[in-house]
Amino acid sequence: MALSRAEIQKRSDKKRGVKPKGYKLSIETIEMIAELSKSTGKAQGAIIEEAIKLYKCSL
């Protein structure tokens, strides 16, 4: 039996060690993330991960 698209994605995410997560953010924050992504060439998820790591180090 063929796997559904959702099951293929779920297996891929598990293999890569990622998990989808949704948050509601202010429009300004979303725009900042998009601008940083565009100017650095990094994915928006990578921008958020780096920001969280920097924040944790600053505590």
N, C-alpha and C positions, 0 to 999 in steps of 0.2 A: 504494500500500500504506500502511495506517495505521501510525503510529509506536506502539511499545510505550510503556507508562507510564514504564519505565526510561529509554528514549531521550528522551522528552519532558523528564523531569527532568534528564537529563544536559545537554541543550541549554540548558535554563533556567539551570542552575548556571553553565555556561560563559558565557552571556550576561551574567549578574550578577557574574561574576568570583569565584565561590565554589567551594569544593571540600569535600566531606564528609571528616571526619577523626575517628577515634574514639580515645579515650584511656581508660585505667582510672585513676580517681581515688578517693581515700578517700571514704567515705560522708560524713564531716564536710565535706569540700570541696564535694561535690555538694550537700549541704544548704545550705551557705553561698551557693553560686551561685544556687540556687533561691530562697532568702530575699531575696538582693539583687535578683533579677529581679522578684520580687513587690513588694518595697517601692519599687523605682524605676520599675516599669512597662516596663523594658527587656527585650529578649529575652536568654536565657541566653548565646547566642553573642556578643551585643553586650557583655555583662558580661565575658566572657572576653577578647574583643579589647581592650577598654579596659584591663583588668588587665595584659595583655601589653605594651601600649604604655607604660603607666606604669612597669612593671618595666624596660623597655628604657631609658627616660629616666633612671632612677635609677642606672644603671650608670656 
